[in-house]
Amino acid sequence: LVYSSTLNGCSLATFQEKCRSIGPNIIIAKDAEGNIFGGYTSCSWWQTHADKAFLFALRGNYVVSPLKFDLKAGRQSHINTSSGPSFGSTGQYVNTDLRFNLNNSTFLFCIGANYEVPLMTNPFFTNGTYRNYSQLEVYEVLPSRGRADEKLFVFPQTALKITKFTPPINEAIQSRWQAMYNVDASQSNLEISFANEEEMIASFAAGENKDTVLLSLSGTDIAVKRSTLQFCEESTLARQFDDKIWKNQTGGKHTPI
């Protein structure tokens, strides 16, 4: 968790200070009607062309099932405007797909200029009306730190430069050697991947059922450890999967998730 409007206040200056140097990140917001939505970008907010970016809506009055809005080919993914983060090619209204104004805690959905709109999408995501959000959080997406026993992938060796023969023969021999190195590395990485997956499955099986949570993301079912969802203890996501909080709110009559 890098920035939270609840913990840090709804401030453009604070957002810029805390998010200036982060890389890949997710912005997730919640409005007064309970809609939870946001976007992902694979680079900093001080860049404008991410290799990967998408918008999403998880739940709410206008979300029958989780939605994902993919970035159109060749379009600008996002920009840091004078009022806050904006997913789209510019800060202008007509080119903004999802825009947040941190000066007055509002957001605007107008998907279609830079991100794909699935069929039968609710007008909530396309009509360009400003609404108030109640919470906004930014998470930096970090590379997996892995387990202590997790094996690391290997990279192909670079074939030694061949110079004994004529240039065409040298190039042919070197190309063959490099292909062999690449195949060897690919085989090793497959073996490592299988071993890591086996360890992961074993770690899931070793815990109690309540330690594993089943989620559906854009129609794809995944299993995740509760400890992963609660990694940032003060975040909205962590609180949603904290049985102690739910038990307190229901007078002790709560069945754990």
C-alpha positions in Angstrom: 0.0 0.0 0.0 1.6 3.3 -1.2 -1.3 5.8 -0.8 -4.6 5.7 0.9 -7.1 8.6 1.0 -8.3 7.3 4.3 -4.9 7.2 5.9 -3.1 10.0 4.0 -6.0 12.3 3.2 -7.4 13.2 -0.1 -4.6 15.3 -1.4 -3.1 15.7 -4.8 0.3 16.8 -3.3 0.4 13.7 -1.1 -0.5 11.4 -4.0 2.3 12.9 -6.1 4.8 12.7 -3.3 4.1 9.0 -2.4 3.5 7.7 -6.0 6.2 9.6 -7.8 8.9 6.9 -7.8 6.7 3.7 -7.9 6.6 1.4 -10.9 3.8 -1.0 -11.8 0.7 -0.2 -9.7 -3.0 -0.6 -9.1 -5.4 2.1 -8.2 -8.6 0.9 -6.6 -11.5 3.1 -5.5 -14.9 2.8 -3.9 -17.9 5.1 -4.3 -20.8 5.9 -2.0 -23.0 3.3 -3.8 -20.5 0.5 -3.1 -19.0 0.2 -6.5 -15.4 -1.0 -6.4 -13.3 -0.3 -9.5 -9.9 1.0 -10.7 -7.1 0.3 -13.1 -3.6 -1.2 -13.5 -0.6 0.3 -15.3 2.8 -1.4 -15.7 4.8 1.8 -15.3 5.0 5.0 -13.3 2.5 7.8 -13.3 5.3 10.0 -14.6 5.3 8.0 -17.9 2.4 7.7 -20.3 2.8 4.6 -22.4 2.6 1.3 -20.4 3.3 -2.1 -21.9 0.3 -3.4 -20.1 -2.7 -1.5 -18.7 -6.4 -2.2 -18.1 -9.4 -0.9 -16.1 -11.6 -3.1 -14.0 -14.8 -3.1 -11.9 -15.1 -5.7 -9.2 -18.6 -5.3 -7.7 -21.4 -2.8 -7.0 -24.8 -1.7 -8.1 -23.7 -1.5 -11.7 -21.5 -4.6 -11.8 -23.3 -7.9 -12.3 -20.0 -9.8 -12.6 -16.3 -8.5 -12.5 -15.5 -6.5 -15.6 -12.1 -5.9 -17.4 -11.5 -3.1 -19.9 -8.4 -3.7 -22.0 -6.2 -1.0 -23.5 -6.7 -0.5 -27.2 -3.7 -1.2 -29.5 -1.4 1.8 -29.9 -3.3 4.0 -27.4 -1.8 6.0 -24.5 -2.5 4.3 -21.3 -2.5 7.0 -18.6 -1.4 10.5 -17.6 -0.8 12.4 -14.4 -3.0 15.5 -14.7 -3.2 18.6 -12.6 -6.0 17.2 -10.6 -4.9 13.6 -10.3 -4.3 10.2 -12.1 -6.2 9.7 -15.3 -6.5 6.6 -17.5 -6.5 7.8 -21.1 -4.6 9.7 -23.7 -4.9 13.2 -22.2 -6.5 14.9 -19.3 -9.2 16.3 -21.5 -12.8 15.1 -21.0 -13.2 13.6 -24.4 -10.1 11.4 -24.2 -10.4 10.3 -20.6 -11.6 6.8 -19.8 -11.3 7.0 -16.0 -10.2 10.2 -14.3 -9.8 10.9 -10.6 -9.9 14.5 -9.2 -8.1 14.4 -5.8 -8.9 18.0 -5.2 -12.6 17.3 -4.6 -12.8 13.5 -4.3 -14.6 12.9 -7.6 -14.1 10.5 -10.5 -15.3 10.3 -14.1 -16.0 7.1 -16.1 -16.1 7.6 -19.9 -14.7 4.4 -21.3 -14.3 4.0 -25.0 -11.6 6.4 -26.2 -8.6 4.3 -25.2 -10.0 1.2 -23.5 -12.2 -1.5 -25.0 -15.9 -1.5 -23.9 -17.4 -5.0 -23.6 -20.9 -5.6 -25.0 -23.8 -4.8 -22.7 -21.7 -2.5 -20.5 -23.8 -0.4 -18.1 -23.9 3.3 -18.9 -22.3 4.0 -15.5 -19.0 3.3 -17.2 -19.6 5.3 -20.4 -21.8 8.4 -19.7 -19.0 10.7 -18.4 -20.7 11.9 -15.2 -18.7 13.1 -12.3 -19.4 11.2 -9.0 -17.9 11.2 -5.6 -15.6 8.4 -4.3 -15.3 7.5 -0.6 -12.0 5.7 -0.7 -9.0 5.5 -3.0 -5.9 3.4 -2.6 -2.7 2.9 -4.7 -0.8 -0.4 -4.4 2.7 -0.9 -5.9 3.0 -4.2 -7.7 6.3 -5.7 -6.6 8.1 -8.7 -8.2 7.5 -11.9 -6.3 10.0 -12.3 -3.5 9.4 -16.1 -3.7 9.8 -18.6 -1.0 13.1 -19.5 0.6 12.9 -22.9 -1.1 11.8 -21.5 -4.5 14.2 -22.2 -7.4 15.1 -19.3 -9.6 14.9 -19.4 -13.4 18.0 -19.5 -15.5 18.9 -17.5 -18.6 20.5 -19.0 -21.8 24.3 -18.8 -22.1 25.7 -16.7 -24.9 27.5 -18.8 -27.4 31.2 -18.0 -27.8 32.1 -16.0 -30.9 33.4 -18.4 -33.7 36.2 -16.9 -35.8 38.2 -19.9 -37.2 36.3 -20.2 -40.5 34.8 -18.0 -43.1 32.1 -15.6 -41.9 29.1 -17.6 -43.3 30.4 -20.8 -41.6 31.2 -19.0 -38.4 27.7 -17.5 -38.3 26.1 -20.9 -38.9 28.0 -22.7 -36.2 27.4 -19.9 -33.7 23.7 -19.9 -34.5 23.5 -23.7 -33.9 25.4 -23.4 -30.6 23.1 -20.5 -29.4 20.0 -22.5 -30.3 21.3 -25.4 -28.2 21.9 -23.1 -25.3 18.4 -21.7 -25.6 16.8 -25.1 -25.7 18.8 -26.2 -22.6 17.7 -23.1 -20.7 14.1 -23.6 -21.8 14.1 -27.2 -20.6 15.7 -26.2 -17.2 13.1 -23.5 -16.7 10.2 -25.9 -17.4 11.6 -28.3 -14.8 12.0 -25.4 -12.3 8.5 -24.2 -13.0 7.0 -27.6 -12.4 9.0 -27.9 -9.1 7.8 -24.5 -7.9 4.2 -25.3 -8.8 4.4 -28.6 -6.9 5.8 -26.7 -3.8 3.0 -24.1 -4.1 0.3 -26.8 -4.3 1.8 -28.6 -1.3 1.8 -25.3 0.7 -1.9 -24.9 0.0 -2.7 -28.4 0.9 -0.8 -28.2 4.2 -3.1 -25.5 5.7 -6.7 -25.5 6.8 -9.5 -24.9 4.3 -10.2 -21.5 5.8 -6.7 -20.4 4.9 -7.4 -20.6 1.2 -9.8 -18.2 -0.5 -11.4 -18.9 -3.9 -11.9 -15.7 -6.0 -13.4 -15.1 -9.5 -11.5 -12.4 -11.5 -13.0 -11.5 -14.8 -14.5 -15.0 -15.0 -11.3 -16.8 -14.0 -11.3 -18.7 -10.7 -8.2 -18.5 -8.6 -7.2 -19.8 -5.2 -5.1 -17.4 -3.0 -3.8 -17.6 0.6 -5.7 -15.4 3.1 -2.3 -14.2 4.3 -1.6 -12.7 0.8 -4.9 -10.8 0.8 -4.1 -9.5 4.3 -0.5 -8.5 3.6 -1.3 -4.8 4.0 -3.1 -4.9 7.3 -4.7 -1.5 7.1 -6.0 -1.8 3.6 -9.6 -2.2 2.6 -8.8 -5.5 1.0 -7.2 -6.9 4.1 -10.2 -5.8 6.3 -12.7 -7.6 4.0 -11.0 -10.9 4.8 -10.3 -10.4 8.5 -12.7 -12.6 10.4 -12.1 -10.7 13.6 -13.6 -7.5 12.2 -16.6 -9.3 10.8 -17.2 -11.1 14.1 -17.1 -7.8 16.0 -19.6 -6.2 13.6 -22.0 -9.1 13.9 -21.9 -9.5 17.7 -19.9 -12.7 17.5 -22.4 -14.5 15.2 -20.1 -14.7 12.1 -19.1 -17.8 10.2 -15.5 -17.4 9.0 -15.1 -16.9 5.2 
